[in-house]
Amino acid sequence: MVVLDIAEAGLARNFRAVLEKVQNGAEVVIEQNGHPVAVLRAAEPGRRKLSEIAASLSEHSTATLDPDVAADVQEFIDSHRA
């Protein structure tokens, strides 16, 4: 997760841009006189594509995707449709 520090004046000037960063998964620490006073983060956990998760792994990661993961995910989706 990306953590950004921003002064309250910067938040006021760039609220829309900061909010967009939060919606994209960043956490923003709001500072007043150089001291953290609040944290702004998305209300709900962010959702990421498997490809984004895989891309975020270190080059030394030993994590792998089961070859049948696509079928498993589709089965899960189908079983939870209304």
N, C-alpha and C positions, 0 to 999 in steps of 0.2 A: 504494500500500500504506500502511495506517495503521501508524505506529510509536508505541508507547506506552512511556513510562518509568515504572518502578515500583520502589520500594524493596523489599528482600528481605522486610521485615516485612509490607508490603502484599501481596506475593505469597503469603506463608504464610497470611494471613488470608482471602484471596480467590482461592485457587488454582483452584477450579472455574470461577469467572467469568473469570479470566485465560485459562485453558485454552480456554474457549469462544470467547473473542476470537481466540486463535491459530488455532483450527479454522476461524474465519470469515475468516481471511486477515491478521490483524494480526501484527505483529512486536513483541515485547516486549523492551525493554532492561531488564535487572535491575541495579539499582544497590545498592551497599553503601557506606555513608558518603559518598553523593553521587557516587560514581565507578562507571561502568559495569563490570560484571564478567562478564556473560553476555548472550546473546541467545537468546530463545526464539521459534522459528517452526515452522510446520507441517513435518512430515517430507516430505510430498509437495506438489508445487505445487497450489495451490488451483484449483478449477475454477469458472468463472463462466459464466453465461448470456450470450449475445450481447447481450441487452437490458441486462444489467448493465454490460457493456463499453461499449456505446453511451451509456448514461446517465452514465458516468464521463468522457466526452470533454468538453473545454471547449466553450463555446458558439461559439468561433471556429474549431473544428476543421473541416477540409475532408474528413475521412474519410467515406466512404460505403460502403454495403453493395450489392453487386451484386444486381440484382433476382432473380437465379436462385440466390442463396446457399442458400435452404432446400432446393432440389432437390440442390445440390451436397453439402450436409451429409448429407442422407438417403442419397444414393448412397454417400458415404464410410462411413456407419454400416452400410449393407447389405453393403458389400464387406468389412467387418471382423467380421462376426458369425460365431461359431463354428458 
